């Protein structure tokens, strides 16, 4: 076979492989491109033939470059950390949360139902707060959110925003993992801690609003609450997923069902942890600031709540092809 015949016969395959490699992202896998592995192997054979037969330099050079690019695409590490993290944040996490929307709904009801109920009840019957919280906790909350407090929300030895950032991380993640891990106590564990936290938050919110500290409290919590409360509800859904596998494993052995549920639930908790880190950052460096007016904080809170809702409702959904 002459070099011209060789090139004419196989050029369409090379062009197809080139087109596939041009369109392949850096993290493409063999299964992502259909015939990519087959075309790559054939191009390797063609390169060996071209070298063995002493075909022109431009043919060998084209095949050599093509084989190198194919090798990089097929055999590079699966994905780099940041590529994995980006895919998880933009696709996997919201998809997993939507897949568990029934459990998320029950978890949200268990958290926000008692929260709103206690908040209203304390406003109607102020003494109710002392049947829910001890007097020392109530006093501490009053001092933390007193209108004249130089720094909002700080009543601890931590005297800097950075130290409070660490405190909020520990506190928020502790609550969420408590809600999640108690899923091994079928349904009782997650629901108890969701209701408990809803009652406490609702009682505090109602009491502070009742005594006139609402103008300090609500601007403080309105921003980071979008991430923190949503994350707690999702953590509750992850815990309920464990409970469901224990109680109703279906056709699988209970241990197998629990292992599979735990694997999926842990993947959800990665996103919960990220949300709580964001919430802690906002709480420490934004929510507690005195130099920002309530109007600014409320405006930012509206944007954050809208962004969180949009993220879980629409992010990661496949785009519809134009008609």
Secondary structure, 3 states (H helix, E strand, C coil): CCHHHHHHHHHHHHHHHHHHHHHCCCCCCHHHHCCHHHHHHHHHHHHHHHHHHCCCHHHHHHHHHHHHHHHHHHHCCCCCHHHHHHHHHHHHHHHHHHHCHHHHHHHHHHHHHHHHHHHHHHHHCHHHHHHHCCHHHHHHHHHHCCCCCCCCCCCCCCCCHHHHHHHHHHHHHHHHHHHHHHHHCCCHHHHHHHHHHHHHHHHHHHHHHHCCCHHHHHHHHHHHHHHHHHHHHHHHHHHHHHHHHHHCCCCCCHHHHHHHHHHHHHHHHHHHHHHHHHHHHHHHHHHCCCCCCHHHHHHHHHHHHHHHHHHHHHCCCCCCCCC
